[in-house]
Each structure stands twice: as structure tokens, then as C-alpha cells.
């Protein structure tokens, strides 16, 4: 912004100097014209004065001729006196004309000298202005270069900061996901250990009952035992749903048919809205902390029937 203001001020100063030079030249022209007019006036007055002198001389000549007839004796003395006075007047007029000419010449020489001085001053001012303009332009170029370097440095620092923040966020997410997976594996391991212990106790109780029944003579009785298997590892049961699988009526119904799917639907919609690239049903179950992804089949079917979600291949998207 300062560079543009300096350029504007420089342009205004150049325009002011140009206007001042035009005013000076106009003043000089006016002075020269006035002097020329005064010179022409003096010349005209001199001519008129000479003409009037000639006319007066003719009148005097005629008067002298008349007086000559009357008094020839005094004519010679009067003629000499007249000629003498005429010569004196003529010399005075010539002297006056020479003085006027010299004065005019001196004024003209002074005027020309002033003109030359003004021209020199103008040239010197122009050179000084040019030097100052070149210095100002160079200074502005240096300032623009420094500004570009500062901007590039700032952009580089911003890119480095963004990269650092991205690396830190990626490292944090990896650590967070790793911790969640570790906790999930520990939880499943504890559940499987508990189920194995329960199975072992039931097996021991079944053997004890068989012994009791055998000793009591009740070998004909049939004992129906339902083995309790340990909970399968979620990672082993989260196989991706088959490509092109359709949700048929009645598929995915569980023993918990009384369960209200309303909150699950809201969670599914909220989760899918945050993943524009879509999610598979197994991924959605893992994000919602649902052990069996097949329990989501009726929920997904209802949402698709309501046109709240759509399915492309194995991925589900929020509408």
C-alpha cells in the first residue's frame, strides 16, 4: 500500500513541476511580448517626432523666407542661431535614442540570461527528480521482494504446521484404534474363559448326575444336555456379508423380536451420515458395538423400505 501511495505522490509532483514550468514559460512569453510592444511604441513615437520636426522646420523656413524679405540684415544671425539650436536638439534626440537602445539591449540581455538560468535550473531539477524516482522505484522493488519472501516463508510454515498436525492426529488415531482393539480382544478373551469354566462345571455336574442315576438304577432315563459353546471371536464371525446379498422378509429375525429398533435406526442414520464413502454392515456393527452384525438386517431393511438409506454393492449410504 505504501508503494502505491509513493507512486501516486511522485506522479502528482511530476504533474506539479510540469505545470510550474508551463506557467514560467507563459510568463516569459508575456514579458517578451510586452517588451516588444513597448519597443514598437517607442519606434512609432520616434518616427512621429521626426515627422513633426520636419513639419516645424518647413514652417520655420517659410516664416524665415517671409522675414527675409522684411529684414535681410538679421536673417543671417537668426539662421545661424536656428541651425545651432537645431543641431543641439538633433544631437540630444540621437543621444536619447542611443540611450533607449542601449537600455533595451541591456534588458534583453538580462532577460535572455534569466531564460538560460531558468533552463539550467529546470534541467537540474529534472535530473534530480529522475534520480529520486529511480531510487524510489528501486526501493519499492526491494520492498516487494521482501514481501514475497515473507509470504513464501509464512506459507511454508503453515504447510509444515499442517503436516505436523496431520502426523500427530494420525498417530493419535492409530494409538486410539489399537487401544480399542486391545480392549475388545481382552473382553472377548474374558467372556470365552468364563463360558469355558461354565461348560466345565456343567460337564462335571452332568457326570455326577449320571453316576447318581446309575447308582439309583435309573439308566433308562434320558438326559438332554445342551452344551454351551464359548462365545466365538467377533473377528471370526465378522465375515463380510456376501456381495449382492438382499434382505429378504424374515431374514435376520432373532429371538429378541420384541426389541424396539427405533434407537438403533437413529444410531445407524447418524453413523452413516458421517461416512460419505459408505459402510458395510459389519463395519457399521463394529462402530455401534454390536456383536452380531446379522441383528442389523431387519433394521437396514426397514430403513431401505423407508428410503432413508440406499445400498450400492455391499455398502450402505445415507440418503
C-alpha positions in Angstrom: 0.0 0.0 0.0 2.9 2.5 0.8 4.5 1.7 -2.6 1.3 2.7 -4.5 0.9 5.9 -2.4 4.6 6.8 -3.1 4.0 6.3 -6.9 0.8 8.5 -6.8 2.7 11.2 -4.9 5.6 11.0 -7.4 3.1 11.4 -10.3 1.5 14.4 -8.6 4.9 16.0 -8.1 5.8 15.5 -11.7 2.5 17.0 -12.8 3.0 20.0 -10.5 6.6 20.5 -11.8 5.2 20.4 -15.4 2.5 22.9 -14.6 5.0 25.2 -12.9 7.3 25.1 -16.0 4.3 25.9 -18.2 3.4 28.9 -16.1 7.0 30.1 -16.2 7.2 29.8 -19.9 3.9 31.7 -20.3 5.1 34.5 -18.0 8.3 34.7 -20.1 6.3 34.9 -23.3 4.1 37.6 -21.8 7.1 39.7 -20.7 8.8 39.3 -24.1 5.5 40.4 -25.9 5.2 43.4 -23.6 8.8 44.5 -24.2 8.2 44.0 -27.9 5.1 46.2 -27.8 7.0 48.9 -25.8 9.8 48.9 -28.4 7.3 49.2 -31.2 5.7 52.1 -29.4 9.0 53.9 -28.9 9.8 53.4 -32.6 6.5 54.8 -33.6 6.9 57.8 -31.3 10.3 58.5 -32.7 9.0 58.4 -36.3 6.1 60.7 -35.3 8.5 63.0 -33.5 10.8 63.3 -36.6 7.9 63.9 -38.8 6.7 66.7 -36.5 10.2 68.2 -36.5 10.3 68.1 -40.3 6.9 69.9 -40.4 8.1 72.5 -37.9 11.2 73.1 -40.0 9.2 73.7 -43.1 7.0 76.2 -41.3 10.1 78.0 -39.9 11.6 78.0 -43.4 8.5 79.7 -44.8 8.5 82.2 -41.9 12.1 82.9 -42.5 11.5 83.5 -46.1 8.9 86.0 -45.3 11.1 87.6 -42.6 13.9 87.5 -45.2 12.0 89.9 -47.3 11.5 92.2 -44.3 14.8 92.0 -42.6 17.8 90.5 -44.5 20.2 92.0 -42.1 19.1 90.0 -39.1 18.3 86.8 -41.1 21.9 85.6 -41.1 22.3 85.8 -37.3 18.9 84.2 -36.8 19.7 81.4 -39.3 22.9 80.6 -37.6 21.2 80.6 -34.2 18.4 78.3 -35.5 20.8 75.9 -37.1 22.9 75.8 -34.0 19.8 75.0 -31.9 18.6 72.5 -34.4 21.9 70.7 -34.2 21.8 70.7 -30.5 18.3 69.3 -30.5 19.2 66.7 -33.1 22.2 65.5 -31.0 20.0 65.4 -27.9 17.5 63.2 -29.8 20.2 60.9 -31.2 21.7 60.6 -27.7 18.3 59.8 -26.3 17.7 57.2 -28.9 21.1 55.6 -28.3 20.4 55.5 -24.6 17.0 53.9 -25.1 18.5 51.4 -27.5 21.3 50.5 -25.0 18.8 50.2 -22.2 16.6 48.0 -24.3 19.5 45.9 -25.3 20.6 45.5 -21.7 17.1 44.4 -20.7 17.0 41.9 -23.5 20.4 40.5 -22.5 19.3 40.2 -18.9 16.1 38.6 -20.0 18.0 36.0 -22.1 20.4 35.4 -19.2 17.4 34.7 -16.9 15.9 32.4 -19.5 19.2 30.4 -19.8 19.4 30.2 -15.9 15.8 29.0 -15.8 16.5 26.4 -18.4 19.6 25.2 -16.5 17.6 25.1 -13.2 14.8 23.2 -15.0 17.3 20.6 -16.4 19.0 20.2 -13.0 15.6 19.8 -11.3 14.6 17.2 -13.9 17.8 15.2 -13.4 17.3 15.4 -9.6 13.7 14.2 -10.0 14.7 11.4 -12.3 17.4 10.2 -9.8 14.8 10.4 -6.9 12.3 8.4 -9.0 14.8 5.7 -9.8 15.8 5.5 -6.2 12.1 5.2 -5.2 11.4 2.6 -7.8 14.4 0.5 -6.6 13.3 0.8 -3.0 9.8 -0.3 -3.9 11.2 -3.3 -5.8 13.2 -4.3 -2.8 10.2 -4.0 -0.5 8.1 -6.1 -2.9 10.8 -8.7 -3.0 11.0 -8.8 0.8 7.2 -9.1 1.0 7.2 -12.0 -1.4 9.9 -13.8 0.6 7.9 -13.2 3.8 4.8 -14.6 2.2 6.6 -17.7 1.0 8.1 -18.2 4.4 4.7 -17.9 6.1 3.2 -20.4 3.6 6.0 -22.8 4.2 5.5 -22.6 7.9 1.7 -23.1 7.5 2.3 -26.2 5.4 4.8 -27.6 7.9 2.4 -26.9 10.8 -0.5 -28.6 8.9 1.7 -31.6 8.1 2.9 -31.9 11.7 -0.7 -31.7 13.0 -1.8 -34.3 10.5 1.0 -36.6 11.6 0.1 -36.1 15.2 -3.6 -36.7 14.6 -2.8 -39.9 12.5 -0.5 -41.2 15.3 -3.2 -40.5 17.9 -5.9 -42.2 15.9 -3.7 -45.3 15.3 -2.9 -45.4 19.0 -6.6 -45.0 19.9 -7.8 -47.7 17.5 -5.1 -50.0 18.7 -6.2 -49.5 22.3 -9.8 -50.2 21.4 -8.9 -53.4 19.6 -6.7 -54.5 22.5 -9.5 -53.8 25.0 -12.0 -55.7 22.7 -9.7 -58.7 22.5 -9.3 -58.7 26.3 -13.1 -58.5 26.8 -13.7 -61.4 24.4 -11.0 -63.4 26.0 -12.5 -62.9 29.4 -16.0 -63.9 28.2 -14.7 -67.0 26.5 -12.8 -68.0 29.6 -16.0 -67.6 31.7 -18.0 -69.7 29.2 -15.4 -72.4 29.2 -15.5 -72.5 33.0 -19.3 -72.7 32.9 -19.1 -75.6 30.4 -16.6 -77.4 32.5 -18.8 -77.1 35.6 -21.9 -78.3 33.6 -19.9 -81.2 32.3 -18.8 -82.1 35.8 -22.4 -81.8 37.1 -23.6 -84.0 34.3 -21.1 -86.7 35.1 -22.1 -86.6 38.7 -25.8 -86.9 37.9 -25.0 -89.9 35.6 -23.3 -91.6 38.4 -26.1 -90.8 40.8 -28.7 -92.1 38.3 -26.7 -95.2 37.5 -26.3 -96.0 41.2 -30.1 -95.5 41.6 -31.0 -97.8 38.8 -32.4 -95.2 36.6 -30.3 -95.9 33.5 -33.4 -95.8 31.3 -33.8 -92.0 31.8 -32.5 -89.9 29.0 -30.7 -86.8 29.9 -30.8 -84.0 27.3 -27.9 -81.7 27.7 -27.4 -78.6 25.7 -23.7 -77.7 25.5 -22.8 -74.1 25.9 -20.2 -73.2 23.4 -17.8 -70.3 24.2 -18.6 -67.1 22.5 -17.0 -67.1 19.1 -14.3 -64.5 18.5 -16.0 -61.5 16.9 -13.2 -61.2 14.4 -14.0 -64.8 13.3 -17.8 -64.0 13.0 -17.5 -60.7 11.2 -17.1 -62.1 7.8 -18.2 -59.6 5.2 -21.7 -60.0 4.1 -21.8 -61.7 0.6 -21.7 -59.5 -2.4 -25.2 -58.8 -3.8 -26.9 -60.1 -0.6 -30.5 -59.0 -0.4 -32.6 -58.5 2.7 -35.5 -61.0 2.3 -38.5 -60.9 4.5 -38.0 -62.7 7.8 -34.2 -62.8 7.4 -32.2 -61.8 10.4 -35.1 -62.2 12.9 -33.8 -63.1 16.3 -35.2 -64.3 19.5 -35.3 -60.7 20.6 -38.2 -59.8 18.3 -39.7 -57.7 21.0 -36.7 -55.3 20.8 -37.6 -51.8 19.7 -35.4 -50.9 16.7 -36.1 -47.1 16.9 -32.9 -46.1 18.8 -30.8 -48.4 16.6 -32.2 -46.8 13.5 -31.3 -43.3 14.7 -27.8 -44.5 15.6 -27.5 -46.2 12.1 -28.6 -43.0 10.3 -26.3 -40.8 12.4 -23.3 -43.1 11.8 -23.9 -43.4 8.0 -24.3 -39.6 7.7 -20.7 -39.2 8.8 -19.3 -41.6 6.2 -19.9 -40.3 2.7 -17.9 -43.2 1.2 -20.4 -45.7 2.8 -20.1 -48.5 5.3 -20.6 -52.3 5.1 -23.0 -53.9 7.6 -20.1 -55.5 9.5 -18.3 -52.1 9.8 -21.5 -50.5 11.0 -22.0 -53.2 13.6 -18.4 -52.7 14.8 -18.9 -48.9 15.1 -22.1 -49.4 17.0 -20.6 -52.1 19.3 -23.0 -54.8 18.1 -21.5 -58.3 18.5 -23.7 -60.0 15.8 -23.9 -57.9 12.6 -26.9 -60.1 11.4 -29.1 -58.4 14.0 -28.9 -55.3 11.9 -30.5 -56.9 8.9 -34.2 -56.1 9.8 -33.2 -52.6 10.8 -31.4 -52.0 7.5 -34.3 -53.4 5.6 -36.8 -51.1 7.3 -34.5 -48.1 6.6 -34.2 -49.1 2.9 -38.0 -49.5 2.6 -38.4 -46.0 4.1 -35.9 -44.6 1.6 -33.8 -43.3 4.4 -30.7 -45.2 3.2 -29.5 -46.8 0.0 -27.3 -49.7 -0.8 -24.7 -50.0 -3.6 -22.9 -53.4 -3.8 -22.2 -54.1 -0.1 -22.0 -50.5 1.1 -24.8 -48.6 2.7 -25.2 -44.8 2.3 -27.4 -42.2 4.0 -29.9 -40.6 1.6 
